């Protein structure tokens, strides 16, 4: 079975983009689906624009964008940010249902408030900047669970699958939830219908920091795996680079059923980069050299 290949609409440019322009660029590439990403300019006809996407459709975290500078934090210790984050995520689920998305993926939350959006830094990484953590890890985990339970109930009503993206960072230690296998074991007992979007770059960095093998996490999440997000990096930073044929980020695919879609989640990449990365995944699935 050929693995479905999706592309995230975040791939084009380093700043906010018009979704219509990005969908037009992706249309000729023969993708199996599109993940509507978190980098688009709000417009009042966004529902109609999103419906132009060819193939299957997923929605991600901050699609559609909010009219203000909100950064979703479902584990926030600040009630104003927490309630605004929950409201916007519920709105995103409603939008997902309206445009025909199968899946809505949300970031599980942070133990500190992001102070700036995830823009490219001088070292090539795409990272948030964070304030000082507030509250305990346990408090953050419990708040996250309450948020995800609220979203899961709404997702079920709207007929949408809800997933969280796996997290991990070498440079931003102590602020991210859902990095380690034990966190997933605990969460699955509390939210049995929650799905997982495995960000291989994030989880590879988490494995390095916390001393586990990524295969342990994959084995744990495979029964709940809805998608896999792929990009290349230097093994230290989350750079969202296009794939290269010998990227270590490709190895985990051997452990993942071929029915699970791969989402190419790049930033500031070209159409040529996207075409080459699609070919790498499809050649890998076919067992041929790239």
C-alpha positions as CSV (number, residue, x, y, z in Angstrom):
1,X,0.0,0.0,0.0
2,X,1.4,3.4,-0.9
3,X,1.7,5.8,2.0
4,X,-0.5,8.9,1.8
5,X,1.5,12.0,1.4
6,X,0.2,15.4,2.7
7,X,1.8,18.8,2.7
8,X,1.4,21.5,5.4
9,X,0.5,24.9,4.1
10,X,3.2,26.3,6.4
11,X,5.8,25.4,3.8
12,X,5.7,28.7,1.9
13,X,7.5,31.8,3.2
14,X,8.7,32.6,6.7
15,X,5.8,35.0,7.5
16,X,2.0,35.0,7.3
17,X,0.7,34.0,3.8
18,X,-2.6,34.0,1.9
19,X,-4.0,30.5,2.0
20,X,-5.4,30.8,-1.5
21,X,-1.9,31.4,-2.9
22,X,-0.4,28.4,-1.1
23,X,-3.2,26.1,-2.2
24,X,-2.6,27.2,-5.8
25,X,1.1,26.3,-5.5
26,X,0.4,22.9,-4.0
27,X,-2.4,21.9,-6.4
28,X,-0.2,20.5,-9.2
29,X,1.9,18.3,-7.0
30,X,-0.3,15.2,-6.9
31,X,-0.6,15.1,-3.1
32,X,-3.0,12.9,-1.3
33,X,-4.0,15.6,1.1
34,X,-3.4,19.0,2.7
35,X,-2.8,20.0,6.3
36,X,-4.1,23.5,6.9
37,X,-1.4,25.1,9.0
38,X,-0.9,28.0,11.4
39,X,0.7,30.7,9.3
40,X,-2.2,32.3,7.3
41,X,-3.7,35.7,7.1
42,X,-7.3,35.8,8.3
43,X,-10.0,36.7,5.7
44,X,-13.7,36.5,5.9
45,X,-14.1,33.9,3.1
46,X,-11.5,31.5,4.6
47,X,-14.1,28.7,4.6
48,X,-14.6,29.0,0.8
49,X,-10.8,29.2,0.3
50,X,-10.1,26.1,2.4
51,X,-12.6,24.1,0.4
52,X,-10.4,24.6,-2.7
53,X,-7.8,22.2,-1.3
54,X,-7.4,19.0,-3.4
55,X,-7.6,15.6,-1.7
56,X,-8.1,14.8,1.9
57,X,-8.0,17.7,4.5
58,X,-6.5,18.0,8.0
59,X,-6.5,21.1,10.2
60,X,-3.7,22.1,12.6
61,X,-3.7,24.0,15.9
62,X,-4.1,27.6,14.8
63,X,-6.3,27.2,11.7
64,X,-8.2,29.4,11.3
65,X,-6.1,32.2,12.8
66,X,-7.5,34.3,15.6
67,X,-8.1,38.0,15.0
68,X,-5.6,38.9,17.8
69,X,-2.1,37.7,18.8
70,X,-3.3,34.7,20.8
71,X,-0.9,31.7,21.1
72,X,-2.9,28.7,22.1
73,X,-1.9,27.3,25.5
74,X,-4.2,24.6,26.7
75,X,-2.1,24.2,29.9
76,X,-1.9,27.8,30.8
77,X,-1.8,28.9,34.5
78,X,-3.3,32.2,33.5
79,X,-7.1,31.9,33.3
80,X,-7.6,34.5,30.6
81,X,-5.1,32.8,28.3
82,X,-6.5,29.4,29.1
83,X,-10.1,30.3,28.4
84,X,-9.2,32.2,25.2
85,X,-7.2,29.1,24.1
86,X,-10.0,26.8,24.7
87,X,-12.5,29.0,22.9
88,X,-10.3,29.3,19.9
89,X,-9.6,25.6,19.7
90,X,-13.3,24.9,19.9
91,X,-13.8,27.4,17.0
92,X,-11.1,25.6,15.1
93,X,-13.0,22.3,15.5
94,X,-16.1,24.0,14.2
95,X,-14.2,25.2,11.2
96,X,-12.8,21.8,10.6
97,X,-16.2,20.3,10.5
98,X,-17.5,23.1,8.2
99,X,-14.7,22.6,5.6
100,X,-14.6,18.8,5.8
101,X,-11.4,18.2,7.7
102,X,-11.0,14.7,9.0
103,X,-8.5,15.6,11.8
104,X,-7.8,18.5,14.0
105,X,-4.4,18.5,15.7
106,X,-3.6,20.8,18.6
107,X,-0.5,21.4,20.6
108,X,-0.9,20.0,24.1
109,X,0.3,23.1,26.0
110,X,3.2,24.7,27.7
111,X,4.3,25.3,31.3
112,X,5.3,28.8,30.5
113,X,3.6,31.4,28.3
114,X,5.0,31.9,24.8
115,X,6.1,35.5,24.4
116,X,6.5,35.5,20.7
117,X,5.4,33.3,17.7
118,X,7.5,30.5,16.4
119,X,9.5,32.5,13.9
120,X,12.9,31.5,12.5
121,X,15.9,32.4,14.7
122,X,19.5,33.1,13.7
123,X,20.4,29.5,14.2
124,X,17.7,28.3,11.8
125,X,15.3,26.9,14.4
126,X,11.6,27.6,14.6
127,X,11.0,28.0,18.3
128,X,8.8,30.0,20.6
129,X,10.3,32.3,23.1
130,X,8.9,31.7,26.6
131,X,8.4,33.5,29.9
132,X,9.4,32.0,33.2
133,X,7.4,28.8,33.9
134,X,4.6,29.3,36.4
135,X,2.9,26.5,38.4
136,X,4.1,22.9,38.6
137,X,4.3,20.3,35.9
138,X,1.5,18.4,37.6
139,X,-0.8,21.5,37.6
140,X,0.0,22.0,33.9
141,X,-0.7,18.4,33.1
142,X,-4.1,18.4,34.9
143,X,-5.1,21.7,33.1
144,X,-4.1,20.2,29.8
145,X,-6.2,17.1,30.5
146,X,-9.3,19.2,31.3
147,X,-8.8,21.2,28.1
148,X,-8.4,18.1,26.0
149,X,-11.4,16.5,27.5
150,X,-13.5,19.5,26.6
151,X,-12.2,19.5,23.0
152,X,-12.6,15.7,22.7
153,X,-16.3,15.9,23.6
154,X,-16.8,18.7,21.1
155,X,-14.9,16.9,18.4
156,X,-17.0,13.8,18.9
157,X,-20.2,16.0,18.5
158,X,-18.8,17.5,15.3
159,X,-17.6,14.2,13.8
160,X,-13.9,15.2,13.9
161,X,-10.9,13.2,15.1
162,X,-8.9,15.1,17.7
163,X,-5.1,14.6,18.0
164,X,-2.3,16.2,19.9
165,X,1.1,16.7,18.4
166,X,4.0,15.1,20.1
167,X,6.5,17.5,21.6
168,X,10.2,17.8,22.3
169,X,13.1,20.3,22.3
170,X,16.7,20.4,23.2
171,X,16.9,24.2,23.6
172,X,13.5,24.8,25.4
173,X,13.7,22.3,28.2
174,X,11.3,22.4,31.1
175,X,8.4,24.1,29.3
176,X,6.8,21.4,27.1
177,X,4.3,18.8,28.0
178,X,3.9,15.4,26.2
179,X,7.6,14.6,25.5
180,X,8.1,11.3,27.3
181,X,6.4,7.8,26.9
182,X,5.2,7.8,30.6
183,X,3.2,11.0,29.9
184,X,1.4,9.2,27.1
185,X,0.6,6.1,29.2
186,X,-1.0,8.3,31.8
187,X,-2.9,10.4,29.2
188,X,-4.3,7.4,27.3
189,X,-5.8,6.1,30.6
190,X,-7.6,9.4,31.0
191,X,-8.6,10.1,27.4
192,X,-9.1,6.8,25.6
193,X,-10.3,8.4,22.3
194,X,-7.5,10.9,21.8
195,X,-5.4,10.5,18.7
196,X,-1.7,11.2,18.1
197,X,0.1,13.2,15.4
198,X,3.7,12.1,15.7
199,X,6.1,14.9,15.0
200,X,9.2,12.9,14.4
201,X,11.6,15.9,14.7
202,X,10.1,16.8,18.1
203,X,10.1,13.3,19.5
204,X,13.6,12.6,18.3
205,X,14.8,15.7,20.2
206,X,12.7,14.6,23.3
207,X,14.3,11.1,23.1
208,X,17.8,12.7,23.1
209,X,17.0,14.9,26.2
210,X,15.1,12.3,28.2
211,X,17.1,9.2,27.4
212,X,14.6,6.9,25.6
213,X,14.6,5.4,22.1
214,X,12.0,6.9,19.8
215,X,10.9,3.3,18.9
216,X,9.5,3.1,22.5
217,X,7.2,6.0,21.9
218,X,6.2,4.8,18.5
219,X,5.2,1.4,19.8
220,X,3.1,3.1,22.4
221,X,1.3,5.5,20.1
222,X,0.8,3.4,17.0
223,X,-2.7,2.2,17.9
224,X,-3.8,5.8,18.2
225,X,-1.6,7.3,15.4
226,X,-3.6,9.5,13.0
227,X,-0.6,11.2,11.2
228,X,3.1,11.7,11.1
229,X,4.7,15.1,10.6
230,X,8.1,15.0,9.0
231,X,10.9,17.5,8.4
232,X,14.7,17.5,8.5
233,X,17.0,19.1,11.1
234,X,20.5,19.1,12.4
235,X,19.6,16.9,15.4
236,X,19.7,19.8,17.8
237,X,17.2,22.4,16.5
238,X,13.6,22.1,15.2
239,X,14.4,23.7,11.8
240,X,11.5,22.5,9.7
241,X,13.8,21.8,6.7
242,X,12.8,19.9,3.6
243,X,13.8,16.2,3.5
244,X,17.1,14.8,2.3
245,X,17.5,11.2,1.2
246,X,19.7,10.2,4.2
247,X,17.8,12.1,6.8
248,X,17.6,10.3,10.2
249,X,14.0,11.5,10.4
250,X,13.0,8.9,7.8
251,X,14.1,5.8,9.8
252,X,11.0,5.8,12.1
253,X,8.7,5.3,9.1
254,X,9.7,1.7,9.0
255,X,7.9,1.2,12.4
256,X,4.7,2.9,11.3
257,X,1.9,1.3,9.2
258,X,1.8,2.4,5.6
259,X,-1.8,3.5,6.0
260,X,-0.8,6.4,8.3
261,X,-0.4,9.6,6.3
262,X,2.9,11.5,6.3
263,X,2.6,15.3,6.5
264,X,5.6,17.3,5.1
265,X,5.7,20.2,7.5
266,X,8.4,22.6,6.3
267,X,8.9,26.4,6.6
268,X,10.3,28.8,4.1
269,X,10.7,26.0,1.5
270,X,10.4,26.1,-2.3
271,X,8.1,24.1,-4.7
272,X,11.3,22.2,-5.8
273,X,12.0,21.3,-2.2
274,X,8.4,20.0,-1.8
275,X,8.6,18.0,-5.0
276,X,11.9,16.4,-4.0
277,X,10.6,15.5,-0.6
278,X,7.4,14.0,-2.0
279,X,9.6,11.8,-4.3
280,X,11.7,10.7,-1.3
281,X,8.7,9.5,0.6
282,X,7.1,7.8,-2.4
283,X,10.4,6.1,-3.4
284,X,10.9,5.0,0.2
285,X,7.4,3.4,0.2
286,X,8.1,1.7,-3.1
287,X,11.5,0.4,-1.9
288,X,13.5,2.2,-4.5
289,X,16.5,4.5,-4.2
290,X,15.9,8.3,-4.2
